[in-house]
Every structure is written in structure tokens, then in C-alpha cells.
Amino acid sequence: MSAKLRAQGARVLSAVLDEGKSLNEALPAAQASLANPKDKALLQALCFGALRQYRLLEAAIDQLMDKPLKGKTRILQRLLVLGLYQLYFSRIPAHAAVGETVAAAPLLGQGKLKGLVNGVLRNAERQGEALLEKAAKNKAVATLHPDWLIARLKAAYPSNWQDVVEANNQQAPLWLRVNSRQGDKTQYLDALSQAGIEAVSEESLTCGFYLAEAQDVTALPGFAGGAVSVQDGAAQFAAQLLAPVDGERILDACAAPGGKTAHILELADAEVTALDVSEQRLVRVQENLARLKLSAKVVAADASQRDWWDGKAFDRILLDAPCSATGVIRRHPDIRWLRRDQDIAELAALQARILDNCWQMLKPGGTLLYATCSVLPQENREQVKAFLARTADAELLPIRDDESAQQPGWQLLPGQNKMDGFFYARVLKKP
């Protein structure tokens, strides 16, 4: 079973790195082949960790091999990455890490190259930390980020880009949001304390806190009954800044997986439409709403179009726009290898189309909150600045004291108050 776990891990890495699939897509299918919950958890930990350290591990492997693996044998490079991750970054004993990884080669159709896998891993074991230290002498490799992203971060944040990189390479804490319809944050924190679970409150969030150590969320007090939800602290500002009011008609555009939709409904008795282009992802929205005992109109449609709309304007719109997700790399280490430099311009163009389209569905006097989980100005401040310039009836509603139409919005960077990277800008439609 352990060899099978390693083989599945190599397949997951290959799906991400060679086929462009996300971990959210590739990992569940691999986990389904494992019966033991501990094996499923280990597979997840290995895949997330290996992708987080991928650039360093790849450079280390290059030092250990005369020529790169290509074609059908490329899967073994992914297996070797997984093996090196176990040797250097896990508590798995070296003999088990090497033995089970070598045993996985035949399961990947590469039994004839077991000796190669064994030789590379044994060599890495002998060299120890010196191997990684040599690889990390290349400063680009040491960032664990692709070159194009480093270049953009340096341009956007010349004085603190390294802080962003460092935060991206850390594991994010488990943030939670109390369902205010069932109780308040103080009461829930007391319940956690009584259960022996340490939590840290964030005062800027009405319902948010994080756990000192990650837990199985399904075992948390009241989770099954909807008392609490998983949602990063930065994402919790969306509903707070939107400030929904009872009786209002509200659109949550690009709503999946539904955390912000649910938070809006927890704060107000509003008529909420949860819109997303993906029917599959909307299943998660419906599941989340059902657990929390909340109700919204769930619509599968393109937010850049209005063919789904009934013509009745919305009082408020939350546009959590499709983006590069460069603010949530610490949660999704695959993003750094799935995104390409050319994607940013394409995403910015899509965001502009959706912004302009949603604006037509907003009442005069209504508010649109633009949000992304990106840290790149082209998707954020520059996007909103261009929208304000071309939209005569749009007026910035500052979130921070230092905002202006020339410098609109609020940028949170990864790691600030232990939160993800997020951007928000609030715009009024002039009456």
C-alpha cells in the first residue's frame, strides 16, 4: 500500500506539472484509490509539500542525473521529487522513504528503471543537506517560485517582495468563521477552549479566528450543524465590506465554492443570487448552504453575460473576479506551476468584461465590491483605476483613508495578520 501511495503521488504531480490540472482536481481521484484515511492524509501532505518545494527538489535531482528523464519515463522524475521531499522534509524514516518510492516504479510501468530510482535516492541520502544547499545557491531556485512571478513581484513590491515570497512558502493556518445566526465568536471560542482547542481571535473580523494547530474540522464543536465554516480571514472581509442589509437583492458573482455567499446570508436576511459558470463547483455552494441551513438562488451562468438575468437590478454586487490566485499560493502551491505570465493579461481582460457587465445590473445608488485573491496590480489597482476612468457613474467608496481614484482599493499581502493575499475595492453607482 505504501508503494501504491507513492505511485499515486507521482501521478498527482504529473497531472499538475504535465497536464495542467489543479491539485483540487487531481488529488481526490488519487485519494479515492486509498482505503485508509491516514494514507489519504499522507498523500495530500506529500503532494502539497512536494509542489511547495518543487523548484529546489528539481534542481537537486538535476545534480544527481546525467540527463533529464523524458517521454514515458518523465513520470519517474515526479516520483523522484516525491522521494526527495520525503528524505528532506518529512519525518518518514529514510529506509522507508527510499524503499517504498523505489517499489512504486513498477506500479508506474517503469520497473526496469528501479535501479535508477534507487541510485538517485541513495545518492541524495548520502549527500544529505549539502545537496539542497548547493541547489539553493541559485537565488532563483531558492525562491521556490517561477521566474516570471518573481519578476512581477519585484516590480510591484520592490521593497518587500521577499516578504511575499516567504509568506507564500509557508503553510497557512486554519481560519474559521462563526455562523452569527447560531452564536457569536466569544461563545464559540469558549466552546473550543473547553474542548482543549487553542484558537486566536482576529479583532478586525466580527466572526473570524484561526486555530493554533490545524484540526479535523468535522470534529469541531457544532460543525455538522453549521455553527462554523472554514474561510480564510482575508476572504471574510468580503461580506463585512459589502455590508448587506435585510431585504436587499444581492448578487454574488463568481460565487463558488460559496463561503462568501453563506457569509452574506449569515449577516442579513437578503435575497441572494449565487452565480458561477461551473455547474460542478456550484454543487459545493449548495452543500455549504445546506449544512448552514441557508438559502440562495443558485445559477450556473457566465458573469460576463446577462442572458440569465431577469432584468431586476441588484442593490449590491460582490464580484469575486476570476484571477491569478497569486495571493493564495501558500494554500494552493500548484498555482505557481499552473499559471503562466501570459495568463495575467488574459485574466485582466476577462475581469474588465465582467466588471462592465455586472455594473449594468446594479441599481443607481447601489454598491459593487470588487475582489480578487491576487497580489498583482494589473488585476487589482490598475483594473479598478481603469474602470473608474471609463465609467462616468462610478464613484470610489474608500475602504482605507489613503485611497483615491488614482490609487484605489485595499491590498492585503500574504502573511499579513496570518491571512491570505486579497484585494478589495468598493464602488458606488451614482444615483
Order of alpha helices (4+ residues) and beta strands (2+ residues): alpha-alpha-alpha-alpha-alpha-alpha-alpha-alpha-alpha-alpha-alpha-beta-alpha-beta-beta-beta-alpha-beta-alpha-beta-alpha-beta-beta-alpha-alpha-beta-alpha-beta-beta-beta
